[in-house]
């Protein structure tokens, strides 16, 4: 019997977001929405609901603003050049803490992990990011940086390495919520080579 309570997913967009960071997970999770019997709702959101220009120039109009509507169960925080601003934006950092405190599962792609670290949400947790910013991530107190994993599941926060690793992470999240069989089904539709047991621990 299908669940009657929607599982709400928000993929955050912002000026300078890396395209594949955002749309790799978005498409993965949208295919999950199409394939599952569960009520899954995947949306995109910018900070104010307005259009954004991505890191490589793609212009995108999101579904709405990140603070609109019901709180998401899962929020995907991509990376990109815009992270340099967001990691110092106290309003945005407070927003991430508020989501986490309310029970939203936060998942970052690439240098999006630097925002979660700046918000104090990765202290004492294992985490990863794009190889080019691992030293930066390690500069935050008590973050246990993992260098060999495509994604790191720390329970209430999941981080992934750079760019295409966000797809691996999104498939892992599907497996976490609905099981590996569903994740493999999504990966098959994507024609993406993936298995939940190919992410070696460090």
Secondary structure by P-SEA (a helix, b strand, c coil): ccccccbbbbbbbcccccccccaaaaaaaaaaaacccccccccccccccbbbbcccbbbbbccccccccccccbbbbbbccaaaaaaacaaaaaaaaaaaaaccbbbbcccaaaaaaaacccccccccccccccccccccccccccccccccccccbbbbccccaaaaaaaaaaaaaccaaaaaaaaaaacccccccccccc
